[in-house]
């Protein structure tokens, strides 16, 4: 399997390590949040389009909602060019 191939994981440690190694953090879509309960989950990377619509949340809150929603992370280690990839998407298991 090439590093440019997409992978899927539900492992919290793998997800956290992959996201943080790329400068990202767990987030929720502000307009879907209800009180302390996160709404739609996202991974946010500074400098991208989520600045006004996303709100950073703690990993514990992210993973609680991640499990409740039965999600997995589809991600890519690197681009075909060999550069580090930030491609990821939360998908249903």
N, C-alpha and C positions, 0 to 999 in steps of 0.2 A: 504494500500500500504506500503510495507516494504521500509525502507530507502535504501536498497541495490537495489531496482528497479530503472530502468532508468526513467528519466523525460525529458520532452521537454519544452523549453520556448523561447519566443521572447522578454521577458521583459528585458530591458537594465539594470535596477537596480539589478535584480536577477542575471543576468549574471556577471556583474561587481563584485558584492559581493561574489559570488561563486568562481570566478577566483582569486580575490585578497586574499580571506581567505585561499587559498592554496598556496600563494606565486607566482601565475602566473601573466601573463600580455598579452595584445593583441599584435599580431605580424603579419607580412606579410612574405611570402616566397620571399627572396631577388631577386631571378632570375625572378620573375613574376611582380615585381614592375616597373611601368612606370612613371618616374618623381616623382611628389608628390602623384600620384595615387597609393594606395595600390593594390597589386595583390591578390593572393590567401591568404585568411585569415587563421590564426592559433591562438591557445592559446598555449603559451610557458610557461613551468615550468623550472626554473633553474636546471641544473644538468641532463637534459634529452637530447635527440639527436638533438635538433634544434639549438644548439649553433652556428654552422657555416652557416646554411642555412636560419635562421630566423632573422628578424630585428624588434625590438620593435617599435610600433606605438602608438599614442595617442588614448584614448578611443573614442573621437569624430570621428576621421578618421575611426576607426574600425567599429563603429556603422553606419556611413554613407554608407560604403561599404556593411555591413551586411544587411541593409535595401534594398539597390540597388540590391543586389544579392538574395533577398528574402530567407534569411537563418533563421534557428532556431538552438538553442544549445541543443543537446542531452547530458545529464549529469547524474551522479550518486552521491548521497550524501555520501554513505559509502559502503564499501565492505561487503560481507556476514559475514566476520569475525568481523565486527564492526569498523574496521579501516577506517579512512577518505579516500575517493576515489578521485582520480584525473582524472578519466575517463570522457572524454568529446569528442564530435565530432560535427562539424558544418555540418548541414544537410539542404536539401531543405525543404521548408514549404509545 
